[in-house]
Amino acid sequence: MTETEFERLATATLARFAETLERNLGDAAEVDFQGGILTIVLDRGGTYVINRHTPNRQIWLSSPRSGASHYGFDAARAAWIDTRSGRALADVLAEELGEVASGPLDLG
């Protein structure tokens, strides 16, 4: 994947996540997407930071619940997949943030 392709795909993914989370988290969190960094500050405490890491062609997640993880794009699965656990980023966020959402989260 070229740098341009990565930037386009990663930005589109993070923008989609931001839109979905803003709609579904309501007053439970503040969602901000600027400069390629998605920040989610939970009202009950804790901050998620999700950003592009262009040199490695990965999206990095810092979670107050699961810690730090790195996700590479798997074209066969059409998803960002954790380099260690094999879990999809959308699934991890849906599970963790679903606890404070107004209903089930679908970030896929």
C-alpha positions in Angstrom: 0.0 0.0 0.0 1.4 3.4 -0.9 1.6 6.2 1.6 -1.2 8.0 -0.3 -3.5 5.0 -0.2 -2.8 4.5 3.4 -3.5 8.1 4.3 -6.8 8.0 2.4 -8.0 4.7 3.9 -6.9 5.5 7.5 -8.5 9.0 7.4 -11.7 7.6 5.9 -11.8 4.9 8.7 -11.2 7.4 11.5 -13.7 9.9 10.1 -16.4 7.1 9.9 -15.6 6.0 13.5 -15.9 9.7 14.6 -19.3 10.2 13.0 -20.7 6.9 14.4 -19.3 7.6 17.9 -20.6 11.1 18.0 -24.1 9.9 17.1 -24.1 6.9 19.5 -22.2 8.1 22.6 -24.2 11.3 23.1 -23.5 13.0 26.4 -21.4 10.0 27.6 -18.3 11.2 25.8 -16.6 14.0 23.8 -15.5 12.9 20.4 -13.0 15.0 18.5 -11.3 14.2 15.1 -8.7 16.7 14.1 -5.4 16.4 12.2 -5.8 12.7 11.8 -6.2 12.0 15.5 -9.5 10.7 16.9 -9.8 11.5 20.6 -12.7 10.2 22.8 -12.9 11.5 26.3 -15.4 9.6 28.4 -17.4 11.5 31.0 -16.9 8.7 33.5 -13.2 9.0 33.1 -10.6 7.7 30.5 -9.4 8.9 27.2 -9.0 7.0 23.9 -6.6 8.2 21.3 -6.6 6.7 17.8 -4.2 7.9 15.2 -2.5 7.1 11.9 1.2 6.0 12.1 2.2 6.5 8.5 5.8 5.0 8.6 4.4 1.6 9.6 1.1 2.0 7.7 -0.8 1.3 10.9 -3.5 2.8 13.0 -2.5 3.0 16.7 -4.9 2.9 19.6 -4.3 4.0 23.2 -7.2 2.7 25.3 -7.8 3.2 29.0 -9.2 -0.3 29.1 -7.0 -2.4 26.9 -3.8 -0.4 26.6 -1.8 0.3 23.5 -2.2 -1.7 20.2 -1.3 -1.4 16.6 -3.5 -2.3 13.6 -2.5 -3.0 10.1 -5.0 -3.2 7.2 -5.9 -6.7 6.1 -7.3 -6.4 2.5 -8.8 -9.9 2.7 -10.8 -9.0 5.7 -11.3 -5.4 4.7 -10.5 -4.4 8.3 -7.8 -2.9 10.5 -6.4 -5.9 12.4 -4.4 -5.9 15.7 -0.8 -7.1 14.9 -0.7 -9.2 18.1 -4.2 -10.5 18.9 -5.7 -10.6 15.4 -8.9 -8.7 16.5 -10.4 -6.0 14.3 -10.1 -2.4 15.5 -13.9 -1.8 14.9 -14.7 -4.8 17.1 -12.4 -3.7 20.0 -13.9 -0.2 19.9 -17.5 -1.4 19.7 -17.0 -3.7 22.6 -15.2 -1.2 24.8 -17.3 1.9 24.0 -20.5 -0.1 23.7 -20.7 0.0 27.5 -21.4 3.8 27.4 -23.2 4.0 24.1 -27.0 4.5 23.8 -27.2 1.2 21.9 -25.1 -1.4 20.2 -22.2 0.1 18.2 -21.6 -1.0 14.6 -18.2 0.4 13.5 -17.6 -2.2 10.8 
